[in-house]
Amino acid sequence: MKSEKKIWDKFLEFEKDHNLFALQDDRGTYFWDIVRFQVYIAILWGESTKAKRTFFFVLRKVVFMLCDILRLLFLTKSKENFFYMTSRNKDEKGQLFDQNSQAVYDCFSPKNSMVLESHYLQTYKNSKIRNKFLLPQLFYRHLSHYKKQDFSSIRNLIQEEFGKEFDDSFFNKLMKTYYADCAFYSWLLKAKKIKRVFIVQNDVQKALMIAAKELGLPTFEFQHSVVDVGYLLYNYPKIDHTERQVILPDTLLTFSPFWLQDVYLPNVKIVAIGNDYFLKPLQEAVKNKGTAKGLTVISTDVFGQILSEFLVKSEIQKILQDIPVYFKLHPYQFGEKKNYEEKFKDFENLKVVTNEWSVGELLQQSDTIFAVQTTAIYEALQAQKKVIVLKRSSYERQQHIFEHSNLYLVDTEEEFADALAQEIDRECKTEYFAPFEKERFLRLL
């Protein structure tokens, strides 16, 4: 895995020096902002591979798709609000909800809001329309007359600067998807007479944003993860951008005033409205100070292998032998749970966790978090927990909190043991997640 150290700065300079935001495709569309994030991720970690799907998975997907088409065309009436959600947290009934947008969704009557979920095949609290990727495909993607384009000029620039080879199919797939999704969302927003659009990013929803803007609809996006200088979905080179060169929401709603202080997001109104779904479990975790003794490891699809390889070392298992350990998988890893359980089969006091417990709930059982880079680090610090950061890959993106008294950077087993033995500074208080301000949000409307 490549080091991400300062590559974000190099990427921003590359965009600026070559005036990439001025590039247009054969249709006259400024395409760089549509593809840049996927290009950046591919340079860092390579292109993702699709997991193998069983026959029953595909069958379920087809059944859900047919049901969603019927709901969308015949059962969903006109609505004022459109919510694009990514629901990953379970409520008391076992239904998945989106903790980033739920408080705002509850500000409206459910009868006035339409919800489209992303691609997970689960039972959701707010919507039965689930297959984001299938609907645009069915209506537009396979029926469009998109002609393949030549992207050799930008491919050559990227290869020269970063040593990463792309082929035209990479860009053509992204652009075909973009055009198809634009057509789909334009039809959907007009057909359902939507008045405002709310988005939680899962991958990149540029097509939904541009469709809303062309119809004159205000767009609101919810912060749903760490926003820092290295997250280039929310950081741009400091240059003047003309209309349509950059596709961003009108308003970005954040967890607290802490966020987005060191990034450049052109022509976006940033409003801190807070989030009780993050905050309240942290407040409960603070009450449990001194009683919770577990260690929670926060995995992701990118860092899971790095963290697991460190944990299976005999020295680490010996250090942790009397401590309950929770290995929390990212939603993209839920299908790999059995693989991780097999990897940790000799680690008797380690439990692999999917979404049966949220990060906030795990913090109530733990006094230490171990991770590389994640939003959970900020949750843990606010909950007055100890955070141990493994110095691998993109850990330096979090350098704005490295001076925190409860955060320790480690590279070796010895440093990990030393950090684990440190006392927690209970006097250090920070606020990365503020209370939800309903009235402040409503004034935005």
Buried (B, 14 or more C-beta within 10 A) or exposed (E): EEEBBEBBEEBBEBBBEBEBBEBEBEEEBBBBBBBBBBBBBBBBBEEEEEEEEEEEEEEEBEEBBEBBBEBBEEEBEEBBBBBBBBBBBBEEEEBBBBBBBBBBBEEBEEEEBBBBBBEBEBEBBBBBBBBBBBBBBBBBBEEBEBEEBEBEEBBEBBEEBBEBEBEBEBBBBBBBBBBBBBBBBBBBBEEBEBBBBBBBBBBBBBBBBBBBBEBEBBBBBBBBBBBBBBBBBBBBBEBEBEEBBBBBBBBBBBBBBBBBEEBBBEEBEBBBBBBBBBBBBBBBBBEBEEEBEBBBBBBBBBBBEBBBEBBBEEEBBEBBEEBBBBBBBBBBBEBBBEEBBEBBEEBEBBBBBBBEBBBBBBBBBBBBBBBBBBBBBBBBBBBBBBBBBBEBBBBBBBEEBEEBEBBBBBEEBEBBBEBBEEEBEEEEEBBBBBBBBBEEBEEBE
